[in-house]
Amino acid sequence: MSEQGESRRSILDWLSEMFSGEPADRVELRETLRDAADRQLMDGDELNIIFGALQVADMQARDIMIPRTQMACLNDDESKEAILEKVVEARHSRFPVIGDDLDDVKGILHAKDLLQLALDTERDFDIKDWIRPATVVPESKRLNVLLQDFRSTRNHMAVVVDEYGHVSGVVTIEDVLEQIVGDIEDEHDVDDDSYVKQLDERTWNVKATTTIEDFNEYFDREFDAEEFDTIGGIVLKAFGHLPERGERVDIDDLEFKVLNADSRRVRLLQVRAS
């Protein structure tokens, strides 16, 4: 029998075995999928995509949103020149437009709609003529449902609000897709040396690949760099297993929460000081 025939038969055999006894829960389903990868019926990237698709059903908008302190917004009373300057500097494709404060969202401005303004210097400008209605979702919105909404409405950004109606942040379709396929780089993404992003005075997002030396220097800690090279290694040791998104562990006086992980490694951590 040819090698191609053997490969086809092994795949059919695996599918038959998989569905002859259905997994009782997601744990068994994950083990079945890992077994398929171990038998080289799928590669690691395919496995991670499937795991990512399974995980989005357990995640909510609050888990991945850009917090309000990091939102790039435009004010509805700004001049055309000021708005164009902000759009060029931020290099985003969509911007929430606000009135009196961050809780007063008037709509969403698409940067591409401003292209003709950059050329037509004589045209009167009122930002209210250019904004589109904002999609508003609660913090508890499930990501799989949000993705369906994005697809059906063709919107790519939603404003996230808490139970009191205050704006918590924004979430984009790219943020959701990255939970499934991993980081999506565009022409404006930069590979810089910034591995730590401060969210507030006690909270930071930290790449798991941050070296122990850099982490110690930034947070004034003395984690041992002999056994592991990165902070991800320290966190994995503290967990004692490969954690999933949302799991937390305390090390010294810091709480580490897993924000992004796949079936092989931790990618992004949230660090909170006590």
C-alpha positions in Angstrom: 0.0 0.0 0.0 1.3 3.5 -0.8 2.4 5.9 1.8 -0.6 8.2 0.9 -3.0 5.3 1.3 -1.6 4.4 4.7 -1.9 8.1 5.8 -5.5 8.2 4.6 -6.3 5.0 6.4 -4.7 6.1 9.7 -6.8 9.3 9.6 -10.0 7.4 8.9 -9.1 5.0 11.7 -8.5 7.8 14.1 -11.8 9.5 13.2 -13.6 6.2 13.6 -12.0 5.7 17.1 -12.8 9.3 18.1 -16.5 9.1 17.3 -17.0 5.5 18.4 -16.8 6.7 22.0 -17.7 10.4 22.3 -15.7 12.5 24.8 -17.7 13.0 28.0 -16.4 16.5 28.6 -14.0 19.1 27.3 -11.1 17.5 29.2 -11.5 14.2 27.3 -12.0 16.1 24.1 -8.7 18.0 24.7 -6.9 14.7 25.4 -8.3 13.2 22.2 -7.1 16.1 20.2 -3.6 16.0 21.9 -3.5 12.3 21.0 -4.2 13.2 17.4 -1.3 15.7 17.4 1.0 13.1 19.0 0.1 10.7 16.2 0.9 13.5 13.7 -2.6 13.6 12.4 -2.5 17.4 12.9 0.4 19.8 13.6 0.9 22.0 16.6 -0.5 25.1 14.9 -3.7 23.3 14.0 -4.1 22.0 17.5 -3.6 25.5 19.0 -6.2 26.9 16.7 -8.8 24.3 17.8 -7.9 24.9 21.4 -8.2 28.6 20.9 -11.7 28.1 19.3 -12.7 26.0 22.3 -11.5 28.6 24.8 -13.3 31.7 23.4 -16.6 30.1 24.5 -15.3 30.4 28.1 -14.0 33.9 27.8 -15.8 37.2 28.1 -15.2 40.7 26.7 -13.7 41.9 29.9 -10.9 39.3 29.6 -9.4 40.8 26.4 -10.7 44.4 26.1 -8.5 47.4 25.9 -9.1 49.1 29.2 -10.5 52.7 29.2 -7.2 54.0 30.5 -5.5 52.8 27.3 -8.3 53.8 24.8 -7.3 56.1 21.9 -10.3 58.4 21.6 -11.2 61.5 19.7 -13.3 64.4 21.0 -16.3 65.5 19.1 -15.4 69.2 19.3 -11.8 68.9 17.9 -10.8 70.5 14.7 -10.2 68.6 11.5 -6.4 69.2 11.8 -6.2 68.0 15.4 -8.2 64.8 14.5 -6.0 64.1 11.5 -2.9 64.6 13.6 -4.2 62.1 16.3 -5.2 59.5 13.7 -1.8 59.6 12.0 0.0 59.4 15.3 -2.0 56.6 16.7 -2.2 54.6 13.4 -5.4 52.8 14.4 -8.1 52.1 11.9 -11.1 52.9 14.3 -11.5 55.5 17.1 -14.3 56.0 19.6 -15.6 59.6 19.5 -16.5 61.0 22.9 -18.3 64.1 24.1 -18.0 65.4 27.7 -16.1 62.3 29.0 -15.3 58.7 28.3 -18.8 57.5 29.2 -20.3 59.8 26.6 -19.5 57.8 23.4 -21.0 59.4 20.3 -19.9 56.8 17.8 -17.0 55.2 16.0 -14.8 57.0 13.4 -13.2 55.0 10.7 -9.8 56.4 9.8 -10.3 55.5 6.1 -13.3 57.8 5.9 -10.9 60.7 6.5 -8.8 60.1 3.5 -10.8 62.4 1.3 -10.7 65.1 4.0 -6.9 65.1 3.8 -7.1 66.0 0.1 -10.1 68.3 0.3 -8.9 71.2 2.4 -11.8 73.5 1.5 -14.5 71.2 2.7 -16.4 72.1 5.9 -15.8 69.6 8.7 -18.2 68.4 11.4 -17.1 65.1 13.0 -20.8 64.2 13.6 -21.2 63.8 9.9 -18.4 61.1 9.8 -19.0 58.9 12.8 -20.9 55.6 12.7 -23.1 54.2 15.5 -21.2 52.5 18.2 -21.9 48.8 19.1 -22.1 48.5 22.9 -21.7 45.2 24.7 -21.6 44.2 28.4 -18.3 43.1 30.0 -19.9 39.6 30.4 -20.4 39.1 26.6 -19.0 35.7 25.6 -16.4 36.0 22.9 -17.9 33.3 20.7 -21.2 35.2 20.6 -19.4 38.5 20.1 -17.5 37.1 17.1 -20.8 36.0 15.6 -22.2 39.5 16.2 -19.1 41.1 14.5 -19.6 38.9 11.5 -23.3 39.5 11.1 -23.2 43.3 11.6 -19.8 43.8 9.9 -18.7 45.9 12.8 -15.0 45.5 13.9 -15.1 47.4 17.2 -17.4 47.4 20.2 -17.6 49.6 23.3 -17.6 47.5 26.5 -19.6 48.8 29.5 -20.0 47.6 33.1 -23.2 46.9 34.9 -23.7 50.6 35.6 -23.3 51.6 32.0 -19.9 53.1 32.4 -17.4 52.5 29.7 -14.8 49.8 30.7 -12.9 49.7 27.4 -13.2 48.6 23.8 -12.8 45.3 22.0 -12.1 44.6 18.3 -12.6 41.6 16.1 -8.9 41.3 15.9 -8.7 40.9 19.7 -11.1 38.0 19.5 -9.4 36.3 16.5 -6.0 36.6 18.3 -7.4 34.4 21.0 -7.9 31.7 18.4 -5.0 32.0 16.0 -2.5 33.9 18.1 -1.0 37.3 17.6 -2.0 39.0 14.3 0.7 41.4 13.1 -0.2 44.3 10.8 1.9 46.9 9.0 1.9 49.0 12.1 3.0 46.4 14.7 6.5 46.8 15.9 8.9 44.4 17.4 10.3 46.6 20.1 11.9 46.0 23.4 8.9 46.9 25.5 7.8 43.7 27.3 5.9 45.4 30.1 2.8 47.6 29.7 1.4 49.4 32.8 -2.4 49.5 33.0 -2.7 51.4 36.3 -0.5 52.0 39.4 -0.8 48.3 40.5 -1.4 46.4 37.3 0.8 45.5 34.3 0.6 43.2 31.3 3.9 41.4 30.9 5.0 39.1 28.0 6.0 35.7 29.3 9.2 35.9 27.4 10.4 38.8 29.5 13.8 37.9 30.9 14.2 37.4 34.6 16.8 40.2 34.6 14.5 42.6 32.9 11.6 41.6 35.2 13.7 42.0 38.3 15.0 45.4 37.2 11.5 46.7 36.3 9.7 45.4 39.4 12.6 45.6 41.9 12.5 41.8 42.6 15.2 39.2 43.1 13.8 36.2 41.2 16.5 33.5 40.5 17.8 33.5 36.9 19.8 30.3 37.3 17.0 27.8 36.7 14.9 29.8 34.2 15.6 32.5 31.6 12.1 34.1 31.5 9.3 35.1 33.9 7.1 32.6 32.1 9.3 29.8 33.4 9.0 31.1 37.0 5.2 31.2 36.6 5.0 27.7 35.1 7.0 26.3 38.0 4.7 28.0 40.5 1.6 26.5 38.7 3.1 23.0 38.4 1.2 22.5 35.2 0.5 24.3 31.9 -2.1 26.8 32.9 -5.1 27.9 30.8 -6.3 31.5 30.4 -7.7 33.0 33.5 -5.7 30.9 36.0 -3.9 32.8 38.8 -1.0 32.1 41.1 0.7 34.2 43.8 4.4 34.5 43.9 5.8 36.6 46.7 3.6 39.7 46.8 2.6 39.5 43.2 -0.4 37.9 41.6 0.1 36.4 38.1 -2.9 35.9 35.9 -2.6 34.1 32.6 -4.1 36.3 29.8 -2.9 34.3 26.8 -1.7 30.7 26.5 -1.9 27.9 24.0 -1.3 24.1 24.3 2.4 24.5 24.6 3.3 27.8 26.3 2.2 30.8 28.2 2.3 34.0 26.1 1.0 36.9 28.2 0.6 37.5 31.9 -1.1 40.1 34.0 0.8 41.1 37.1 -0.9 42.7 40.0 0.8 44.1 43.1 -0.9 43.4 46.4 
